[in-house]
């Protein structure tokens, strides 16, 4: 099957909307996403206790995504309680199509500006979470043939717990798509990392470009972690991105009112919580390259970057990333996810580590449904080389 699913969102069936109690004090319920707005405190507490960070499923990003983007009215949230506390959260849709095939299934919900799909799960509750989710999916399957998890970190603790639970239940789990995304994770200093990543010739060229750019005016870098002037910074970024190829292609954030509102709201919320780093390269006080990074200790996510193509001959985006290597010196951050597409022509040459992300399809329901899933997923994986799974 193709590598991208075009899912039409749908709230899980009424049978799946009721709460279920898998075992002991654990409890799982499928609820309308709007009901989660009243549970921000518990949600934020869960994010602080998460076994694996994912800012894109935290309240300050997921709620604005659902509020401002189109087609979210039927998105639901699987809400898991463990020992009386919120311990797991997963946005979910009931999809009628899988890629171009009319194959109904349950799927985690992501959008084009959501770069990680790992559920928020409290440390120590990973296996109870998946036991509850899979029990719920079996009971609430309706016409769905399988459960599809998108944007999963394949070597992370949440995915490991899923595999462990599925193995104990003799439940089939298949990686149906995999990509290697550039990440930054090294004990080296910024200077030593740059030396290891780029040849002497390329480093010399970057120094030459920086020197020539400085001849155009006053050149400086600005790094901020505070919440002051975030609104103005957002407007400058949106304008800068819209001037470039994304604007011409209609894929810039400002090209759609919903994505522009999401960008503004999420950056303001992240900054207010001390979770945003803003980095800019300015020329005579005017930004010519900008980067917004979400901080999610022990990790960071390079959310959005843009540069002024009028200065492309000076490689302002690469100069900004050279400056961004200083995040290696952060006491709180052990790694950074580029959030870039696989084989990105710029960041893949600079950031040398890789993060494996992919999509998982999981058997649900009874014997007949699982048999049909086994045939479907077998046909899908047979069409794709192992290196792409």
C-alpha positions as CSV (number, residue, x, y, z in Angstrom):
1,X,0.0,0.0,0.0
2,X,1.0,3.6,-0.5
3,X,3.0,5.4,2.1
4,X,0.5,8.1,3.2
5,X,-3.0,7.5,4.5
6,X,-5.7,10.0,3.7
7,X,-7.9,9.5,6.7
8,X,-11.3,10.9,7.1
9,X,-11.8,11.5,10.8
10,X,-14.7,10.0,12.7
11,X,-15.6,9.7,16.3
12,X,-15.5,6.1,17.5
13,X,-18.8,4.3,17.7
14,X,-21.2,4.7,20.6
15,X,-20.0,1.3,21.8
16,X,-16.5,2.7,22.1
17,X,-17.6,5.9,23.8
18,X,-18.4,4.4,27.1
19,X,-15.7,4.0,29.8
20,X,-14.1,0.6,30.2
21,X,-12.3,-0.7,33.2
22,X,-9.5,-3.1,32.2
23,X,-8.3,-4.1,35.6
24,X,-8.0,-2.9,39.1
25,X,-8.2,0.9,39.4
26,X,-7.4,1.4,35.7
27,X,-10.0,3.1,33.6
28,X,-10.2,4.1,29.9
29,X,-12.7,6.2,28.1
30,X,-13.1,7.6,24.7
31,X,-14.3,11.2,25.0
32,X,-15.0,14.2,22.7
33,X,-11.8,16.3,22.5
34,X,-13.6,19.4,23.7
35,X,-14.2,17.8,27.1
36,X,-10.4,17.7,27.7
37,X,-10.2,21.5,27.9
38,X,-11.5,21.3,31.4
39,X,-8.8,18.9,32.4
40,X,-5.7,21.0,31.6
41,X,-4.2,20.7,35.0
42,X,-4.3,16.9,35.0
43,X,-3.2,16.9,31.4
44,X,-0.2,19.1,32.1
45,X,0.7,16.9,35.1
46,X,0.7,13.9,32.8
47,X,3.0,15.6,30.4
48,X,5.5,16.3,33.3
49,X,5.4,12.6,34.2
50,X,5.5,11.2,30.6
51,X,7.7,8.3,29.9
52,X,8.5,9.8,26.5
53,X,8.0,13.5,25.7
54,X,5.7,14.6,22.9
55,X,4.9,18.4,23.0
56,X,2.5,17.9,20.1
57,X,0.1,16.0,22.3
58,X,0.4,18.4,25.2
59,X,-2.6,20.6,26.0
60,X,-0.9,23.8,24.8
61,X,-0.4,22.4,21.3
62,X,-3.1,19.7,20.8
63,X,-6.0,21.9,21.9
64,X,-5.1,24.8,19.5
65,X,-4.6,22.2,16.8
66,X,-8.1,20.9,17.3
67,X,-9.6,24.3,17.7
68,X,-8.1,26.0,14.7
69,X,-7.6,23.3,12.0
70,X,-10.4,22.1,9.7
71,X,-12.1,18.7,10.0
72,X,-11.5,18.1,13.7
73,X,-15.1,17.9,14.9
74,X,-15.2,14.2,15.1
75,X,-11.8,13.6,16.7
76,X,-12.0,11.8,20.0
77,X,-9.5,11.3,22.8
78,X,-8.7,8.1,24.5
79,X,-8.2,9.0,28.2
80,X,-6.6,6.5,30.5
81,X,-6.5,6.6,34.3
82,X,-4.1,4.5,36.3
83,X,-4.2,4.5,40.1
84,X,-6.6,7.4,40.1
85,X,-4.6,9.8,38.0
86,X,-4.6,10.7,34.3
87,X,-1.9,8.4,32.9
88,X,-2.4,8.2,29.2
89,X,-3.8,10.3,26.3
90,X,-4.2,9.5,22.6
91,X,-6.2,11.5,20.0
92,X,-8.1,9.1,17.8
93,X,-10.2,9.0,14.7
94,X,-12.3,6.3,13.0
95,X,-11.2,6.3,9.4
96,X,-13.1,4.9,6.4
97,X,-10.1,4.7,4.1
98,X,-6.6,3.5,4.4
99,X,-4.5,5.2,1.7
100,X,-6.6,4.7,-1.4
101,X,-8.4,1.6,-0.2
102,X,-11.8,1.5,1.5
103,X,-10.5,-0.2,4.6
104,X,-12.1,1.1,7.8
105,X,-9.7,1.3,10.8
106,X,-9.0,3.1,14.0
107,X,-6.1,5.6,13.8
108,X,-4.2,8.0,16.0
109,X,-4.8,11.5,14.8
110,X,-2.0,13.7,13.4
111,X,-1.9,16.7,11.1
112,X,0.8,18.0,8.8
113,X,2.3,20.2,11.5
114,X,2.3,17.5,14.2
115,X,5.7,15.8,14.0
116,X,5.4,13.1,16.6
117,X,2.5,10.7,17.3
118,X,3.7,9.0,20.5
119,X,0.9,8.9,23.1
120,X,1.4,10.7,26.3
121,X,1.9,8.0,28.9
122,X,3.0,8.3,32.5
123,X,6.3,6.7,33.4
124,X,5.6,3.3,34.8
125,X,2.2,3.0,33.2
126,X,3.2,2.1,29.7
127,X,2.1,-1.5,29.8
128,X,-1.2,-0.9,31.6
129,X,-1.9,1.9,29.1
130,X,-1.5,-0.4,26.1
131,X,-3.5,-3.2,27.8
132,X,-6.3,-0.8,28.3
133,X,-6.1,0.6,24.8
134,X,-6.1,-2.8,23.1
135,X,-8.9,-4.1,25.2
136,X,-10.9,-1.0,24.3
137,X,-10.1,-1.4,20.6
138,X,-11.2,-5.0,20.7
139,X,-14.5,-4.1,22.2
140,X,-15.1,-0.9,20.2
141,X,-13.8,-2.0,16.8
142,X,-17.2,-1.8,15.0
143,X,-16.3,-2.1,11.4
144,X,-12.6,-1.2,12.0
145,X,-10.2,-3.9,10.7
146,X,-7.2,-2.8,12.8
147,X,-5.6,0.0,14.8
148,X,-3.1,2.2,13.1
149,X,-0.5,4.2,15.1
150,X,1.2,7.0,13.2
151,X,4.4,8.9,13.9
152,X,5.7,6.4,16.5
153,X,9.3,6.6,17.8
154,X,10.1,3.0,17.0
155,X,13.0,2.5,19.5
156,X,11.3,4.5,22.3
157,X,9.9,3.2,25.6
158,X,6.2,3.6,24.7
159,X,6.6,1.6,21.5
160,X,8.6,-1.0,23.4
161,X,5.8,-1.4,25.9
162,X,3.3,-1.9,23.0
163,X,5.4,-4.7,21.6
164,X,5.7,-6.3,25.0
165,X,2.0,-6.3,25.6
166,X,1.1,-7.4,22.1
167,X,3.6,-10.3,22.4
168,X,2.0,-11.4,25.6
169,X,-1.4,-11.5,23.9
170,X,-0.1,-13.2,20.7
171,X,-1.3,-10.0,18.9
172,X,0.2,-9.1,15.6
173,X,2.0,-5.7,15.3
174,X,3.6,-4.7,12.0
175,X,5.8,-1.7,11.1
176,X,4.2,-0.7,7.8
177,X,6.3,2.4,7.2
178,X,9.6,3.7,8.6
179,X,11.8,6.7,8.1
180,X,15.1,7.9,9.5
181,X,14.9,11.6,10.7
182,X,17.9,13.7,11.5
183,X,18.5,14.4,15.1
184,X,21.2,15.9,17.3
185,X,22.5,13.9,20.2
186,X,26.1,14.1,21.1
187,X,28.5,14.7,24.1
188,X,30.6,16.9,21.8
189,X,31.0,20.6,22.1
190,X,29.3,22.7,19.3
191,X,32.7,23.4,17.7
192,X,33.8,19.7,17.9
193,X,30.4,18.6,16.5
194,X,30.6,21.0,13.6
195,X,34.2,19.8,12.8
196,X,33.0,16.2,12.8
197,X,30.0,16.9,10.6
198,X,31.4,19.1,7.9
199,X,34.6,19.0,6.0
200,X,37.3,21.7,6.5
201,X,36.4,23.1,3.1
202,X,32.7,23.4,4.0
203,X,33.4,25.1,7.3
204,X,35.7,27.5,5.6
205,X,33.0,28.3,3.1
206,X,30.5,29.0,5.9
207,X,33.0,31.4,7.5
208,X,33.4,33.1,4.2
209,X,29.7,33.4,3.7
210,X,29.2,34.9,7.2
211,X,31.9,37.4,6.5
212,X,30.4,38.5,3.2
213,X,26.9,38.7,4.8
214,X,28.4,40.9,7.5
215,X,29.4,43.3,4.8
216,X,25.7,43.8,4.0
217,X,25.0,45.4,7.4
218,X,25.1,44.7,11.1
219,X,24.8,41.0,11.6
220,X,23.8,39.4,14.9
221,X,22.1,36.3,16.5
222,X,19.3,36.6,19.0
223,X,18.3,33.7,21.2
224,X,15.3,34.1,23.6
225,X,13.5,31.9,26.1
226,X,11.2,34.6,27.6
227,X,7.6,35.3,26.7
228,X,8.1,39.0,25.8
229,X,7.3,40.1,22.2
230,X,6.2,36.6,21.1
231,X,3.3,37.9,19.1
232,X,5.6,40.3,17.1
233,X,8.1,37.4,16.6
234,X,5.4,35.2,15.2
235,X,4.3,37.8,12.8
236,X,7.8,38.3,11.6
237,X,8.2,34.6,11.1
238,X,5.0,34.2,9.2
239,X,5.9,37.0,6.9
240,X,9.4,35.6,6.3
241,X,8.2,32.1,5.5
242,X,5.4,33.4,3.2
243,X,8.0,35.3,1.1
244,X,9.8,32.1,0.2
245,X,9.0,28.9,-1.8
246,X,6.4,27.8,0.7
247,X,4.4,30.9,0.2
248,X,4.6,30.4,-3.6
249,X,3.5,26.8,-3.2
250,X,0.7,27.7,-0.8
251,X,2.1,25.6,2.0
252,X,3.4,28.4,4.3
253,X,1.7,28.6,7.7
254,X,0.2,32.0,6.6
255,X,-1.3,30.4,3.6
256,X,-4.1,29.0,5.7
257,X,-5.8,31.0,8.5
258,X,-6.1,27.9,10.7
259,X,-2.4,27.0,10.6
260,X,-1.4,30.6,11.2
261,X,-3.7,30.7,14.3
262,X,-2.2,27.4,15.5
263,X,1.3,28.8,15.1
264,X,0.5,32.0,17.1
265,X,-1.4,30.2,19.8
266,X,1.1,27.4,20.4
267,X,4.2,29.6,20.4
268,X,2.5,32.0,22.9
269,X,1.5,29.1,25.2
270,X,4.9,27.4,24.9
271,X,6.7,30.7,25.7
272,X,4.4,31.3,28.7
273,X,5.4,27.9,30.1
274,X,9.2,28.4,29.4
275,X,9.0,25.7,26.7
276,X,10.0,27.8,23.6
277,X,13.4,28.8,22.3
278,X,13.4,31.5,19.6
279,X,16.6,31.9,17.5
280,X,17.0,34.5,14.8
281,X,19.8,35.8,12.6
282,X,19.2,39.5,12.0
283,X,20.7,41.9,9.5
284,X,20.4,45.6,10.5
285,X,17.8,44.4,13.1
286,X,15.7,42.6,10.4
287,X,15.4,38.8,10.7
288,X,16.7,36.9,7.7
289,X,16.6,33.4,9.3
290,X,14.4,32.2,12.2
291,X,13.9,29.0,14.2
292,X,11.3,28.1,16.7
293,X,12.1,25.1,19.0
294,X,9.9,23.4,21.5
295,X,11.7,22.4,24.6
296,X,10.5,19.0,26.1
297,X,13.2,17.9,28.4
298,X,15.2,15.7,28.0
299,X,14.5,16.5,24.3
300,X,13.8,19.4,22.0
301,X,11.9,19.7,18.7
302,X,12.9,22.1,15.9
303,X,9.4,23.0,15.1
304,X,9.6,25.6,12.3
305,X,12.4,27.4,10.5
306,X,12.5,30.0,7.7
307,X,15.0,32.2,5.9
308,X,15.0,35.1,3.5
309,X,15.7,33.7,0.0
310,X,17.1,37.1,-1.1
311,X,20.2,36.2,0.9
312,X,20.3,32.5,-0.2
313,X,23.9,33.0,-1.6
314,X,25.0,33.5,2.1
315,X,23.3,30.3,3.4
316,X,21.5,32.1,6.3
317,X,19.6,29.0,7.2
318,X,22.8,27.0,7.6
319,X,24.5,29.8,9.5
320,X,21.5,29.8,11.9
321,X,21.8,26.0,12.3
322,X,25.5,26.4,13.1
323,X,24.5,28.8,15.9
324,X,21.8,26.3,17.0
325,X,24.5,23.7,17.8
326,X,24.9,25.5,21.1
327,X,21.9,23.5,22.3
328,X,24.5,20.8,22.9
329,X,25.6,22.7,25.9
330,X,22.2,22.8,27.5
331,X,22.0,21.0,30.9
332,X,18.4,20.0,30.3
333,X,18.4,18.9,26.7
334,X,20.1,15.6,25.7
335,X,18.8,15.4,22.1
336,X,17.0,17.5,19.4
337,X,14.6,16.2,16.8
338,X,14.9,18.0,13.5
339,X,11.2,17.5,12.7
340,X,12.5,17.4,9.1
341,X,11.6,15.1,6.3
342,X,13.9,12.1,5.7
343,X,16.9,12.8,3.6
344,X,16.5,16.6,4.1
345,X,19.1,18.3,1.8
346,X,20.4,20.6,4.5
347,X,20.0,19.3,8.0
348,X,20.9,15.7,7.2
349,X,24.4,16.8,6.4
350,X,24.8,18.8,9.6
351,X,23.0,16.6,12.2
352,X,24.6,13.2,12.1
353,X,22.3,11.1,14.4
354,X,19.0,9.6,13.2
355,X,15.7,8.9,14.9
356,X,13.5,6.0,13.6
357,X,9.9,7.0,13.2
358,X,7.2,4.9,11.6
359,X,3.6,3.7,11.4
360,X,2.4,0.6,13.1
361,X,-0.7,-1.5,12.3
362,X,-2.0,-3.6,15.1
363,X,-4.5,-6.5,15.1
364,X,-7.7,-6.0,17.0
365,X,-11.0,-7.9,17.5
366,X,-11.7,-11.6,17.3
367,X,-10.2,-14.5,15.3
368,X,-11.9,-13.7,11.9
369,X,-10.9,-10.0,12.1
370,X,-7.4,-10.8,13.0
371,X,-7.2,-13.3,10.2
372,X,-8.3,-10.7,7.7
373,X,-5.8,-8.2,9.1
374,X,-3.0,-10.8,8.8
375,X,-3.7,-11.1,5.0
376,X,-4.0,-7.4,4.5
377,X,-0.8,-6.4,6.3
378,X,1.0,-9.3,4.7
379,X,0.1,-7.9,1.2
380,X,1.1,-4.4,2.3
381,X,4.6,-5.3,3.6
382,X,5.3,-7.6,0.8
383,X,5.1,-4.7,-1.6
384,X,7.7,-2.7,0.3
385,X,11.4,-3.5,0.8
386,X,12.5,-4.2,4.3
387,X,14.6,-1.0,4.4
388,X,11.4,1.1,4.1
389,X,9.6,-0.7,6.9
